[in-house]
Amino acid sequence: MKNLFVRTICALTLTIASGYADNINTLTKACNSGNADACFSLGIKYYNGNGVKKDQNKAEQLYKQACKGGISEACIAVNFGK
């Protein structure tokens, strides 16, 4: 029974990790296509290291891109980092 529990937890962990990768890929494609909301969401992920390696420079770049796209929260995030 314990072994089944451990395998179930491992399977769930892999599913969640796979979901993060799919989400990152989807956000990246959308951001590259000019979707400012996707750029902002991706910036948050890079800022926090959520599903990607933490990279505050990349996050700032994405926030700037989202700000140019009209996302006011991204503009605040860019100015907050200065």
N, C-alpha and C positions, 0 to 999 in steps of 0.2 A: 504494500500500500504506500509506504514512504517513497519507494522508487517511482511509482506512478505519479505521485505528487511532485517530485523533483523534475520528472520529464515534462509534466504539464507546465510547471513554472518556466522551464527552459524554452518550451515551445511558445509560450506567451511572450517571453522576452524577445525571442527572435522575430515574432510577428510584429511587435511594437517597433523594434529596430528597423525592420523592413518598411514599416509604415512611415517612419521618419525619413528614410531614404527616398521613398516615393514622393512624400510631401516636399522635400527639399528639391527634388528634380522638377516637380510640377511648378513650384514657386519660382525656381530659377528660369524655367522656360517662359513663364508668364512675365516675369520681371524683364527678361531680355526682349520680350515683345512689346514692352512699354506699359505694362500694368503697374501703376504706382503703388497700389495696395499690396501687390505681391512683393514689390521691392521693400516696402516697409516691414512686412511680415518676415521676410528673409533677413532683413537687417536685425530685427529683434532676435531671431534665432542665432545669428552670428554674435551678437552682443552677449547673449547669455550662454552660448555654447550648447544650444538645444538641438541635438541631431547633427551638428557640425562642430568642427574644432572652433573654439572661441577665438574670435578675431575682431577686435574692436575697430581696427582700421577698415576692414571690409564692411563692418556694420555702418560706420560713418559714411563710407562711399554709397552704400545702399540707401541710407537715410537721405543723403543729398539728392540722389536720383528720385526718391519718392517725394521729396520736398518740391523739386522741380515739376513733378507731376501733380502737385496740388494737395498733397497730404500734409495738413497743418501740424499734425502730431510729429511727423518726420522733421519738419522745420524746427520744432521745439527741441527734439532730440539732438539735432545737429548743433544748435546754439547752446544746449545744455552741456555738451561735451567740451566747449571752449572755455 
